[in-house]
Amino acid sequence: MIKCVNCGATYDETLRQCPYCGAENLALTEREYQGRIQDIEKKTRQLSSLPGQLVRLWSKRWGKVLLLAVAAAFVIGIVGAGVQAVAGYIENEQAPARQQGHLEELDRLAAAEDYEGIWDYLSDNDLHGGPYQEYSDIYFASYPLYYVEEDRSLIESYGAIWESTLGFSLLEVGQGILDIDEMLEADSFVRGGDEVIRSIREELFSFLTGDLGLSDADVESLLELCREAGDSADSEETRTLLAETFRSPVENHGIRIAGDEEELGPAA
């Protein structure tokens, strides 16, 4: 036990502060300080005797082996660090040319409208963000085209489309147009990706008006319904609403809307 120099209370000498007034335990602090000083002095003496220890160790056969092994490991470490430095330098020097090659290939795929190819190339080469972001945007903007192709195939083959399929397509295409508008508004394209995405938007709009027979006013209503749906846009209720809302213009365009359980037959 020790006596606090501030308030006079007694407490355990291992505590750093007086539990009554909070004053520092100067005796403990002094002991810790002296302990650190002694530890430093001990390590200094050990270092001062290291050369002699190495000489004595070298005089022994196993000591030579040990020292040579340590020296070899040291040299290998230095060489390894040098190799990494050189490799890093070469990597940095080649990076601009490699990036340009990636961009040129992605431009080629975009010009060919090979949107799946764009995604595969980005994934295979682990290209994300930065100058490659607009190519990711191109791919995601093209995603609704999958529904467009499927529906065009059904309409061409059968002159009909299932009600649930119509709801899915209206939702995906409408939401796709809204997403594209957000991308274009961000104005972050530097390699012509905005023109590619605009052409995708035109294709989606053409599907709604040319293939399904919606008027421009119908398309605006569709976009507004998709916008209002928000987080619930992917719900069955939303898809059913869209199919029912635009059923008349689609049927008036000569497309039969079949029940989901009905088997589609060849177009007459």
Backbone as a ProteinNet text record, in pm:
[ID]
protein_1_A
[PRIMARY]
MIKCVNCGATYDETLRQCPYCGAENLALTEREYQGRIQDIEKKTRQLSSLPGQLVRLWSKRWGKVLLLAVAAAFVIGIVGAGVQAVAGYIENEQAPARQQGHLEELDRLAAAEDYEGIWDYLSDNDLHGGPYQEYSDIYFASYPLYYVEEDRSLIESYGAIWESTLGFSLLEVGQGILDIDEMLEADSFVRGGDEVIRSIREELFSFLTGDLGLSDADVESLLELCREAGDSADSEETRTLLAETFRSPVENHGIRIAGDEEELGPAA
[TERTIARY]
84.5	0	88	40.8	113	15.9	76.1	-3.6	-3.3	-123.9	-137.2	-73.9	12.3	79.2	-14.9	-131.8	-224.7	-332.3	-400.7	-511.1	-480.8	-370.3	-331	-393.2	-481.3	-545.5	-446.3	-469	-383.3	-454.6	-375.4	-434.4	-327	-368.9	-279.6	-171.5	-47.2	65.1	73.7	-3.9	-1.2	-95.2	-179.9	-271.7	-198.1	-235.2	-167.8	-214.2	-335.7	-390.1	-455.6	-464.2	-535.5	-683.4	-748.3	-890.7	-981.7	-925.2	-1007.4	-1002	-879.8	-868.7	-816.6	-769.8	-721.9	-578.8	-506.6	-367.5	-282.6	-179.2	-95	-8.1	12	100.8	242.5	312.7	444.3	546.1	530.6	625.8	619.8	497.2	482.9	537.1	509	559.2	711	773.4	919.7	977	912.9	962.7	955.3	845	831.4	935.8	962.4	1062.2	1200.5	1234.1	1364.5	1375.6	1265.3	1267	1295.7	1236.5	1262.3	1407.5	1462.8	1603.2	1695.2	1666.8	1749.5	1739.3	1620	1602.6	1682.4	1680.5	1758.1	1906.8	1954.2	2096.1	2135.8	2048	2076.5	2089.6	1996.4	2001.6	2122.8	2164.7	2284.5	2408.5	2419.4	2533	2534.5	2413.9	2407.6	2455.6	2417.9	2461.4	2611.2	2666	2809.9	2893.5	2837	2910.3	2883.6	2794.8	2757.3	2874.7	2962.2	3074.7	3159.9	3192.8	3272.9	3201.2	3070.1	2992.4	2993.8	2986.2	2988.6	3123.8	3233.1	3366.8	3380.6	3336.7	3345.2	3257.5	3139.6	3049.7	3111.3	3183.8	3245.9	3356.2	3417	3525.8	3475.1	3345.5	3287.1	3225.7	3237.9	3190.6	3040.5	2962.1	2817.9	2782.3	2868.9	2846.5	2862.2	2962.9	2983	2860.9	2811.2	2693.2	2575.4	2557.7	2446	2459.1	2581.3	2601.4	2586.3	2637.5	2622.4	2475.6	2400.2	2257.5	2185.7	2222.9	2162.2	2199	2328.5	2373.6	2303.8	2285.8	2218.5	2074.3	2008.6	1869.9	1861	1959	1962.9	1979.2	2073.7	2098.3	1976.2	1914.9	1794.8	1684.4	1672.6	1571.2	1596.5	1725.4	1758.8	1731.3	1773.4	1750.8	1601.4	1525	1380.6	1316.4	1361	1306.4	1342.1	1466.5	1507.1	1425.9	1400.3	1319.7	1178.9	1121.8	987.7	985.7	1091.9	1098.6	1104.5	1187.7	1199.3	1066.3	1004.8	876.3	770.8	772.6	678.2	701.8	828.6	863	813.5	840	796	644.2	578.3	431.9	378.3	438.9	394.2	420.5	534.4	569.1	473.2	429.4	343.4	195.8	159.9	18.9	-56.6	-3.4	-78.4	-109.1	-9.2	-31.4	-132.9	-126.4	-219.9	-361.9	-373.7	-505.5	-561.7	-477.2	-523.7	-572.1	-501.9	-544.9	-681.3	-704.2	-834.7	-944.3	-918.1	-1019.2	-1052.2	-951.3	-975.7	-1060.3	-1033.9	-1113.7	-1257.5	-1275.1	-1409.7	-1484.2	-1412.5	-1474.3	-1522.1	-1440.6	-1476.8	-1603.4	-1610.7	-1727.8	-1851.9	-1835.1	-1949.3	-1998.8	-1905.3	-1944.5	-2016.8	-1979.7	-2044	-2173.1	-2209	-2327.5	-2321.9	-2200.7	-2181	-2174.4	-2290.2	-2295.1	-2257.5	-2295.1	-2252.1	-2100.6	-2044.9	-1900	-1829.1	-1889.8	-1832.1	-1823.1	-1932.2	-1933	-1833.6	-1827.7	-1732.4	-1589	-1560.1	-1424	-1387.5	-1479.7	-1454.9	-1430.1	-1511	-1497.7	-1369.4	-1339.2	-1221.1	-1091.5	-1091.1	-969.3	-975	-1079	-1092.9	-1082.6	-1161.4	-1161.1	-1286.7	-1267.6	-1381.8	-1353.4	-1455.4	-1442.3	-1347.1	-1315.5	-1222.3	-1265.2	-1170.4	-1204.1	-1294.2	-1313.6	-1395.5	-1540.3	-1571.9	-1705.1	-1812.3	-1783.1	-1887.4	-1921.8	-1827.4	-1857.5	-1947.3	-1928.1	-2021.8	-2160.8	-2166.9	-2295.7	-2361.8	-2281.4	-2335.7	-2400.2	-2329	-2383.7	-2515.3	-2518.4	-2640.4	-2754	-2720.3	-2824.1	-2882.6	-2801	-2847	-2929.1	-2929	-2993.6	-3139.6	-3221.4	-3362.2	-3378	-3272.5	-3282.8	-3307.6	-3270.5	-3297.2	-3448.3	-3526	-3671.6	-3728.1	-3666.8	-3711.1	-3696.2	-3581.3	-3556.7	-3652.4	-3675.1	-3765.4	-3907.7	-3954.4	-4091.3	-4108	-4009	-4016.4	-4024.5	-3951.9	-3955.5	-4094.1	-4155.7	-4290.1	-4392.4	-4384.6	-4481.6	-4468	-4343.6	-4320.4	-4367.7	-4346.3	-4381.5	-4529.5	-4590	-4727.2	-4826.5	-4778.2	-4868.4	-4931.7	-4871.4	-4928.2	-4816.7	-4857.7	-4762.2	-4836.8	-4772.8	-4838.2	-4854.5	-4957.9	-4985.9	-4872	-4820.1	-4711.5	-4584.6	-4561.5	-4444.7	-4454.9	-4573.6	-4595.4	-4565.2	-4614	-4587.6	-4439.2	-4367.9	-4223.2	-4154.8	-4191.2	-4125	-4150.3	-4275.4	-4306.6	-4228.7	-4218.3	-4145.7	-3996.8	-3936.5	-3792.1	-3753.9	-3831	-3799.7	-3823.4	-3935.1	-3962.7	-3857.7	-3823	-3720.6	-3584.8	-3561.5	-3434.8	-3420.3	-3526.7	-3522	-3495.2	-3559.9	-3535.6	-3390.2	-3335.1	-3195	-3100.7	-3130.5	-3046.8	-3051.1	-3168.3	-3179.9	-3094.2	-3088.8	-3003.5	-2855.1	-2817	-2678.1	-2639.3	-2726.8	-2697.1	-2694.2	-2777.9	-2780.1	-2650.8	-2590.8	-2464.4	-2352	-2362.2	-2265.1	-2120.8	-2094.7	-1962	-1891.4	-1939.3	-1882.6	-1773.6	-1664.1	-1551.4	-1509.2	-1562.3	-1521.1	-1640	-1741.1	-1854.3	-1956.7	-1942.8	-2038.9	-2179.6	-2190.9	-2322.3	-2397.6	-2325.3	-2391.1	-2441.9	-2363.1	-2406.3	-2531.6	-2531.6	-2646.1	-2769.4	-2750	-2864.2	-2925.8	-2839.5	-2892.4	-2970.5	-2925.7	-3000	-3135.3	-3136.4	-3262.8	-3359.7	-3308.6	-3392.9	-3450.4	-3369.5	-3416.2	-3527	-3511.7	-3615	-3743.5	-3728.5	-3845.4	-3915.6	-3834.6	-3891.4	-3969.5	-3921.3	-3993.3	-4131.5	-4136.7	-4265	-4362	-4314.1	-4403.6	-4423.9	-4315.9	-4325.4	-4375.4	-4322.3	-4358.9	-4486.9	-4502.5	-4620.3	-4731.9	-4702.4	-4807.1	-4845.6	-4757.4	-4788.8	-4764.5	-4846.2	-4825.4	-4719.7	-4673.4	-4576.3	-4634.9	-4764.4	-4830.2	-4835.1	-4856.9	-4857.3	-4719.9	-4615.4	-4479.6	-4452.6	-4496.3	-4476.7	-4551.6	-4671.7	-4748	-4676.9	-4621.6	-4547.9	-4428.4	-4353.2	-4236.2	-4276.6	-4388	-4434	-4475.7	-4543.5	-4582.6	-4459.8	-4358.4	-4234.2	-4163.5	-4167	-4102.5	-4174.4	-4306.2	-4384.8	-4369.9	-4347.4	-4336.2	-4217.2	-4110.7	-3992.8	-3939.1	-3923.1	-3865.3	-3953	-4081.9	-4171.8	-4188.1	-4098.6	-4113.4	-4109.4	-4044.4	-4031.3	-4140.1	-4242	-4348	-4443.8	-4507.8	-4605.9	-4722.2	-4753.5	-4864.2	-4834.3	-4708.7	-4671.1	-4675.1	-4624.8	-4623.3	-4766	-4855.1	-4994.6	-5060.9	-5030.5	-5086.9	-5045	-4918	-4868.6	-4933	-4945.5	-5006.1	-5152.2	-5225.7	-5365.7	-5380	-5292.2	-5302.2	-5281.2	-5188.2	-5153.2	-5200.9	-5295.3	-5349.7	-5418.3	-5499.2	-5577.4	-5490	-5392.4	-5310.8	-5232.3	-5191.1	-5117.6	-5210	-5332	-5427.6	-5471.7	-5488.6	-5527.9	-5418	-5297.6	-5185.8	-5180.7	-5274.5	-5283.2	-5212.4	-5178.1	-5108.3	-5206.9	-5219.8	-5309.5	-5236.4	-5304	-5247.2	-5308.9	-5225.1	-5273.7	-5260.3	-5345.4	-5333.4	-5202.6	-5155.5	-5025.1	-5024.4	-5140.3	-5148.8	-5176.2	-5198.1	-5233.9	-5109.8	-5122.5	-5013.7	-5029.1	-4923.5	-4930.3	-4919.3	-5004.9	-5000.3	-4940.7	-4913	-4855.1	-4947.5	-4887.3	-4965.2	-5041.1	-5161.2	-5245.2	-5189.7
-119.9	0	124.7	229.5	356.3	467.4	581.5	696.3	800.5	848.5	948.4	1079.4	1134.7	1260.4	1378.5	1356.2	1467.1	1475.3	1356.7	1359.8	1283.3	1209.9	1138.9	1003.3	960.8	829.4	719.8	601.5	488.3	399.3	342.2	254.9	161	63.5	-39.5	25.3	-8.8	53.7	15.9	-85.1	-124	-38.9	43.9	129.6	251.3	293.6	407.8	541	542.2	665.4	637.2	741.2	730.8	714	611.5	588.8	692.7	777.1	875.6	1014	1054.8	1189.2	1190.2	1074.4	1066.2	1109.5	1140.4	1182.4	1066.4	1097.3	994.1	927	796.5	719.9	740	841.9	877.3	767.4	692.4	585.4	476.9	439.6	338	387.9	513.4	571.4	570.8	604.9	607.6	466.7	366.9	230.6	183.1	214.3	174.7	244	370.9	446.5	385	353.9	294.5	156.6	83.4	-47.5	-35.8	65.8	86.4	124	209.4	250.9	129.5	43.5	-75.1	-169.3	-179.9	-265.2	-212.4	-80.2	-18.9	-42.5	-25.2	-46.5	-191.8	-287.1	-427.8	-458.5	-406.1	-430.8	-364.1	-247.4	-180.1	-264.2	-324.3	-410.8	-533.2	-585.8	-702	-667.1	-549	-508	-483.4	-427.4	-398.2	-525.3	-636.4	-763.1	-848.6	-801.6	-880.5	-910.7	-813.1	-846	-960.6	-957.2	-1064.7	-1197.4	-1196.6	-1319.6	-1377.6	-1288.4	-1335.6	-1397.5	-1333.8	-1388.3	-1527	-1541.7	-1671.7	-1774.6	-1728.2	-1819.1	-1865.9	-1774.7	-1807.8	-1913.2	-1917.8	-2012.8	-2156.3	-2172	-2305	-2344.6	-2473.4	-2519.1	-2494	-2533.2	-2511.8	-2364	-2286.4	-2141.8	-2079.5	-2129.3	-2078.2	-2108.3	-2229.2	-2267.9	-2177.3	-2153	-2069.2	-1927.7	-1871.8	-1734.8	-1723.9	-1824.3	-1822.9	-1832.1	-1913	-1925.2	-1793.2	-1725.7	-1595.1	-1494.6	-1495.2	-1402.1	-1429.6	-1559.6	-1595.2	-1547.4	-1566.9	-1522.3	-1370.9	-1301	-1155.1	-1113	-1180.1	-1146.7	-1178	-1294.8	-1332.2	-1229.2	-1182	-1080.7	-953.3	-912.7	-791.4	-811.2	-928.9	-957.7	-961.6	-1026.9	-1035.2	-897.7	-811	-674.8	-602	-628	-564	-612.1	-742.6	-798.6	-740.9	-730.6	-673.5	-528.5	-454.9	-314.7	-302.8	-388.1	-385.5	-424.8	-531.7	-576.5	-466.8	-398.3	-288.7	-175.9	-148.7	-42.8	-80.2	-206.7	-252.6	-248.5	-291.7	-290.5	-150	-52.3	86	140.6	99.4	147.4	92	-31	-96.3	-67	-14.7	6.5	92.2	208.4	291.1	217.5	144.7	72.4	-38.9	-107.2	-215.4	-160.4	-48.3	13	56.3	114	156.7	37.8	-74.6	-195.3	-242.9	-238.4	-276.7	-185.5	-56.1	39.4	21.4	-5.2	-25.4	-149.6	-256	-377.9	-354.5	-280.6	-250.9	-160.8	-67.5	16.6	-69	-167.4	-256.1	-335	-386.6	-463.6	-375.3	-251.4	-159.5	-126	-103.3	-72.1	-190	-311.5	-431.1	-465.5	-384.2	-407.3	-543	-585.1	-711.3	-680	-656	-611.7	-723.1	-844.7	-957.5	-971.5	-948.4	-954.4	-850.5	-733.2	-627.8	-675.4	-733	-777.9	-891	-983.1	-1094.2	-1042.9	-946.3	-891.8	-819.2	-740.8	-670.7	-770	-874.6	-973.6	-1054.2	-1099.3	-1182.2	-1108.1	-976.4	-898	-817	-840.7	-773.6	-622.4	-567.2	-423.9	-362.5	-275.2	-215	-68	13.8	154.4	229.4	352.4	434	448.2	432.6	450.3	341	234.4	122.1	131.4	231	239.1	257.4	337	361.5	235.4	141.4	15.9	-72.2	-65.7	-133.2	-73.4	60.6	127.9	82.9	68.5	23.3	-114	-203.4	-338.8	-335.7	-264.9	-263.7	-191.9	-92	-24.9	-118.9	-213.5	-304.8	-421.9	-440.5	-558.3	-574.4	-467.1	-485	-534.3	-522.5	-571.1	-722.5	-791.1	-935.2	-960.6	-881.4	-896.5	-854.7	-752.9	-708	-821.1	-885.5	-994.2	-1110.3	-1145.7	-1256.2	-1225.5	-1103.4	-1068.2	-1057.7	-1003	-994.8	-1134.3	-1228.7	-1365	-1426.7	-1402.6	-1455.1	-1393.6	-1262.6	-1193.1	-1236.8	-1252.5	-1294.2	-1437.3	-1523.2	-1664.5	-1692.2	-1622.7	-1657.4	-1541.5	-1421.3	-1307	-1283.2	-1337.9	-1328.9	-1322.3	-1289.2	-1281	-1311.7	-1379.8	-1408.5	-1280.8	-1276.5	-1157.1	-1126.8	-1230.5	-1206.5	-1162.1	-1214.9	-1175.4	-1029	-986.5	-846.1	-757.6	-799.5	-720.2	-709.4	-821.2	-820.1	-724.6	-736.5	-657.2	-508.1	-472.9	-331.6	-275.4	-354.1	-309.1	-293.6	-397	-393.8	-285.5	-270.8	-169.5	-29.6	-12.2	119.5	159.5	66.2	95.4	114.9	40.8	56.9	195.7	248.8	384.9	486.3	468.5	559.5	552.4	432.4	416.8	482.6	466.5	528.7	680.7	734.4	879.9	929.6	851.3	888.6	884	781.2	770.7	890.9	927.1	1038.2	1170.4	1182.3	1304.9	1321.6	1208.6	1215.5	1271	1254.1	1310.8	1275.5	1146	1100.6	1020.7	1034.7	955.8	1034.4	966	1033.1	963.5	844.1	769.4	733.9	817.4	795.1	696.2	654.6	560.7	617.6	749.9	812	791.4	792.4	772.2	628	533.6	393.7	375.7	436.4	422.6	492.3	604.2	670	580.1	508.8	418.7	303.5	258.6	154.2	209	332.2	393.8	402.3	441.4	450.7	314.3	209.2	74.2	32.4	66.1	33.4	111.2	237.9	321.5	269	226.6	173.8	45.6	-35.7	-158.7	-125.5	-28	7.1	63.4	150	216.4	136	76.4	5.6	-136.9	-211.1	-352.6	-371.3	-292.9	-309.5	-211.8	-109	-16.9	90.1	118.9	225.2	361	457.3	594.7	661.4	777.5	851.9	883.6	915.4	944.8	819.3	703.6	577.7	552.1	579.3	557.6	648.7	772.7	864.2	814.2	762.1	706	585.1	501.2	383.7	424.3	523.6	568.2	625.9	694.7	752.8	643.2	539.5	428.8	355.4	336.4	271.5	357.6	487.9	580	578.7	577.2	577.3	445.1	336.8	205.5	201.1	270.2	278.8	142.9	121.3	-3.2	-125.1	-102.7	-215.8	-245.1	-189	-201.3	-345	-432.4	-570.3	-660.9	-602.6	-684.1	-735.5	-847.2	-904.4	-808.7	-736.1	-639.5	-532.5	-483.6	-381	-435.5	-556.2	-614.9	-637.2	-681.3	-702.5	-570.4	-466.3	-333.4	-283.8	-301.1	-253.2	-330.3	-461.6	-541.8	-501.5	-476.9	-437.8	-296.9	-207.1	-67.3	-51.8	-128.4	-110.3	-227.3	-300.2	-413.7	-367.4	-264.2	-218.9	-175.6	-85.6	-45.9	-161.9	-257.8	-373.8	-461.4	-485.6	-566.6	-493.2	-361.2	-283.6	-284.9	-316.2	-324	-460.9	-545.4	-675.9	-787.2	-766.1	-868.4	-927	-1055.7	-1120.4	-1144.1	-1112.4	-1133.9	-1260.7	-1360.8	-1493	-1508.4	-1597.6	-1629.8	-1707.2	-1698.4	-1758	-1909.6	-1973.3	-2118.6	-2164.1	-2069.5	-2104.4	-2137.4	-2234	-2269.5	-2188.7	-2116.5	-2031.9	-2118.7	-2084.7	-2156.4	-2068.6	-2123.4	-2046.5	-1931.8	-1822.9	-1707.7	-1743.7	-1692.3	-1723.7	-1653.8
0	0	0	-63.6	-62	-22.9	13.2	55	-55.4	-91.4	-197.2	-152.9	-235.2	-202.1	-215.4	-276.6	-298.6	-190.5	-165.1	-68.7	59.7	63.3	183.7	201.6	109.4	121.1	83.6	138.6	105.1	2.8	-90.7	-193.4	-245.3	-325.5	-379.4	-465.1	-440.7	-509.2	-657.4	-700.8	-842.1	-927.3	-863.6	-938.7	-993.6	-1113.9	-1175.3	-1116	-1063.6	-1007.9	-874.2	-793.8	-666.8	-696.4	-644.1	-672.3	-607	-520.4	-447.6	-511	-552.2	-608.7	-752.2	-800	-937.8	-958.5	-852.9	-867.2	-918.5	-998.1	-1057.1	-952.4	-969	-882.6	-935.4	-880.5	-931.3	-906.4	-799.3	-768.7	-874.8	-917.3	-1020.9	-1153.6	-1186.2	-1310.1	-1312.5	-1198.9	-1188.8	-1207.1	-1146	-1159.7	-1306.4	-1371.5	-1511.9	-1598.6	-1568.6	-1644	-1626.8	-1502.7	-1475.8	-1542.8	-1546.4	-1610.8	-1760	-1824.3	-1966.9	-1992.1	-1903.4	-1916.5	-1905.2	-1809.5	-1791.1	-1911.1	-1969.4	-2086.1	-2204.9	-2224.2	-2332.7	-2313.2	-2189.3	-2161.5	-2188.2	-2152.9	-2175	-2323.8	-2404.2	-2548.4	-2611.1	-2556	-2607.4	-2582.6	-2462.1	-2431.3	-2523.1	-2552.4	-2640.8	-2781.2	-2830.6	-2963.1	-2968.9	-2858.9	-2856.8	-2859.5	-2808.9	-2808	-2931.2	-3023.7	-3139.8	-3232.6	-3265.9	-3354.4	-3301.6	-3170.7	-3113.1	-3119	-3096	-3102.2	-3242.9	-3342.9	-3480.6	-3514.8	-3463.6	-3489.4	-3427.7	-3304.4	-3238.6	-3310.1	-3356.7	-3426.4	-3557.4	-3625.1	-3753	-3737.2	-3618.3	-3595.3	-3584.4	-3571.4	-3561.3	-3695.1	-3727.5	-3857.9	-3874	-3776.1	-3786.9	-3784.9	-3718.1	-3714.3	-3852	-3927	-4062.6	-4149.3	-4135.6	-4213.5	-4180.2	-4050.4	-4007.1	-4060.5	-4046.5	-4093	-4244.1	-4315.8	-4460.5	-4501.2	-4427.2	-4456.6	-4433.1	-4321.4	-4292	-4399.9	-4439.2	-4542.3	-4674.6	-4708.7	-4833.3	-4832.3	-4718	-4707.6	-4723.7	-4667	-4677.4	-4823.1	-4892.7	-5033.1	-5117.8	-5092.1	-5167.6	-5147.4	-5023.3	-4995.4	-5074.4	-5080.1	-5155	-5303.8	-5356.6	-5498.3	-5529	-5439.3	-5459.9	-5463.4	-5371.9	-5369.9	-5498.9	-5548.7	-5673.4	-5791.2	-5794.4	-5902.5	-5900.1	-5780.7	-5769.1	-5815.1	-5780	-5820.4	-5971.9	-6035.2	-6181.2	-6245.7	-6191.7	-6245.5	-6232.1	-6118.1	-6099.4	-6197.9	-6225.2	-6321.3	-6461.1	-6500.8	-6632.7	-6642.2	-6533.1	-6529.4	-6550.8	-6481.6	-6494.5	-6633.9	-6693.6	-6825.9	-6931.9	-6912.1	-7010.4	-6989.3	-6872.4	-6837.9	-6939.7	-6982.8	-7079	-7208.9	-7263.4	-7389.1	-7369.7	-7256.5	-7228.8	-7214.6	-7145.4	-7129	-7263.4	-7347.2	-7479.5	-7560.6	-7548.3	-7617.7	-7570.5	-7439	-7384.7	-7438.3	-7438.1	-7482.3	-7630	-7710.8	-7853.3	-7877.8	-7803	-7818.8	-7772.9	-7664	-7615.6	-7714.1	-7776.6	-7879.6	-7997.1	-8033.6	-8144.9	-8111.5	-7989.7	-7948.1	-7943.4	-7896.8	-7890	-8030.3	-8124.3	-8261.8	-8326.2	-8286.1	-8340.1	-8265.9	-8165.5	-8083	-8013.9	-7982.5	-7910.7	-7761.2	-7702.5	-7564.1	-7466.4	-7496.9	-7413.6	-7420.2	-7539.3	-7555.5	-7471.2	-7458.8	-7374.3	-7230	-7181.2	-7041.8	-7019.4	-7113.3	-7100.5	-7099.5	-7184.5	-7192.3	-7062.8	-7010.9	-6883.9	-6772.1	-6767.1	-6659.6	-6674	-6795.1	-6816.8	-6785	-6806.8	-6784.3	-6654.9	-6574.6	-6445	-6459.4	-6550	-6577.6	-6516	-6419.7	-6350.4	-6322.6	-6336.9	-6303.6	-6394.5	-6355.6	-6431.5	-6576.4	-6670.4	-6812.8	-6867.3	-6789.7	-6837.1	-6790.4	-6706.9	-6649.5	-6756.4	-6858.8	-6956.5	-7036.6	-7044	-7112.8	-7025.9	-6893.9	-6803.6	-6818.3	-6829.9	-6848.4	-6979	-7084.5	-7212.5	-7197.8	-7128.1	-7111.8	-7036.1	-6922.1	-6841.5	-6913.9	-6995.8	-7074	-7178.2	-7225.6	-7330.8	-7275.9	-7146.4	-7088.6	-7129.9	-7134	-7174.7	-7318.1	-7399.6	-7537.1	-7540.6	-7435.3	-7426.8	-7434.9	-7362	-7363.6	-7498.5	-7558	-7690	-7792	-7793.3	-7888.4	-7865.8	-7738.8	-7708.5	-7755.2	-7728.5	-7764.9	-7915.5	-7983.4	-8129.1	-8190.6	-8131.5	-8181.2	-8162.8	-8046.5	-8021.1	-8116.3	-8132.3	-8216.5	-8361.5	-8406.4	-8544.3	-8567.8	-8469.2	-8485.6	-8465.3	-8367.6	-8328.8	-8339.8	-8362	-8364.3	-8229.6	-8124.4	-7989.8	-7886.6	-7765.2	-7654.6	-7525.3	-7434.9	-7307.4	-7225.3	-7146.1	-7065.7	-6968.6	-6900.7	-6805.4	-6877.2	-6995.9	-7074.6	-7112.9	-7150.9	-7184.8	-7064.8	-6946.3	-6825.7	-6795.9	-6806.5	-6784.7	-6882.1	-7008.6	-7111.6	-7093.5	-7067.9	-7047	-6928.4	-6823.4	-6704.9	-6733.4	-6792.6	-6816.8	-6916.4	-7021.9	-7122.7	-7067.9	-6998	-6939.8	-6837.9	-6748.2	-6647.9	-6714.7	-6822	-6893.6	-6951.7	-7007.9	-7062.6	-6952.1	-6836.8	-6724.4	-6678.5	-6671.3	-6630	-6729.4	-6857.6	-6960.8	-6947.7	-6921.9	-6906.3	-6789.8	-6682.6	-6569.2	-6608.2	-6682.7	-6727.6	-6814	-6906.9	-6996.5	-6921.1	-6821.9	-6742	-6662.9	-6621.3	-6546.8	-6632.9	-6764.8	-6860	-6822.7	-6805	-6764.1	-6874.5	-6998	-7107.8	-7179.2	-7211.4	-7276.1	-7405.8	-7432.3	-7551	-7641.5	-7638.3	-7726.9	-7676.5	-7551.2	-7495.4	-7490.2	-7479.7	-7474.4	-7605.9	-7717.6	-7846.3	-7858.2	-7808.6	-7811.3	-7726.4	-7609.4	-7519.3	-7576	-7643.6	-7708.6	-7815.5	-7888.4	-7991.9	-7928	-7811.5	-7739.5	-7695.4	-7647.1	-7605.3	-7722.9	-7839.5	-7958	-7994.1	-7977.5	-8006.9	-7910.8	-7783.9	-7685.4	-7714.3	-7747.7	-7778.2	-7903.1	-8001.6	-8126.1	-8100.4	-8006.6	-7973.3	-7917.8	-7828.1	-7766.9	-7868.9	-7956.6	-8051.3	-8179.8	-8230.3	-8358	-8344.8	-8243.9	-8228.8	-8148.1	-8041.2	-7955.7	-7988.8	-8068	-8111.5	-8011.3	-7912.4	-7816.3	-7880.8	-7843.6	-7890.5	-7803.3	-7846.5	-7765.7	-7628.6	-7625.4	-7497.5	-7410.7	-7473.5	-7398.9	-7336.6	-7412.8	-7362	-7242.8	-7251.7	-7138.8	-7015.7	-7036.1	-6923.4	-6865.3	-6952.8	-6907.4	-6821.7	-6868.2	-6792.6	-6657.2	-6654.9	-6529.5	-6431.7	-6480.8	-6394.1	-6340.4	-6425.1	-6380.2	-6276.8	-6298.3	-6204.6	-6070.3	-6073.6	-5949.9	-5873.6	-5946.5	-5881.1	-5787	-5822.7	-5736.1	-5697.5	-5565.2	-5513.9	-5541.1	-5563.5	-5586	-5735.1	-5816.6	-5961.7	-6009.7	-5936	-5981.9	-5924.8	-5868.8	-5808.5	-5914.8	-5886.1	-5978.6	-5999	-5893.7	-5903.1	-6006.6	-6007.6	-6104.1	-6245.6	-6265.8	-6399.6	-6450.9	-6361.8	-6400.3	-6437.1	-6359.6	-6386.9	-6524.8	-6556.8	-6685.8	-6801.1	-6785.5	-6891.8	-6913.5	-6806.6	-6818.4	-6874.3	-6831.6	-6873.9	-7023.6	-7079	-7220.8	-7307.7	-7257.2	-7332.2	-7460.7	-7450.9	-7567.1	-7684	-7664.7	-7780.5	-7840.7	-7758.5	-7810.5	-7894.9	-7845	-7920.7	-8046.9	-8037.5	-8155.3	-8261.6	-8219.3	-8313.1	-8380.9	-8346.5	-8410.8	-8336.9	-8211.2	-8132.5	-8032.1	-8033.8	-7940.5	-7807.7	-7697.9	-7565	-7508.7	-7492.1	-7449.1	-7298.7	-7243.6	-7102.8	-7076.9	-6955.9	-6924.8	-6939.7	-6925.2	-6935.9	-7080.2	-7166.2	-7304.9	-7386.9	-7473.1	-7563.5	-7692.3	-7727.9	-7847.8	-7972.8	-8071.9	-8197.9	-8306.1	-8421.3	-8532.5	-8573.7	-8617.7	-8661.3	-8787	-8796.3	-8913.1	-9036.9
[MASK]
++++++++++++++++++++++++++++++++++++++++++++++++++++++++++++++++++++++++++++++++++++++++++++++++++++++++++++++++++++++++++++++++++++++++++++++++++++++++++++++++++++++++++++++++++++++++++++++++++++++++++++++++++++++++++++++++++++++++++++++++++++++++++++++++++++++++++++

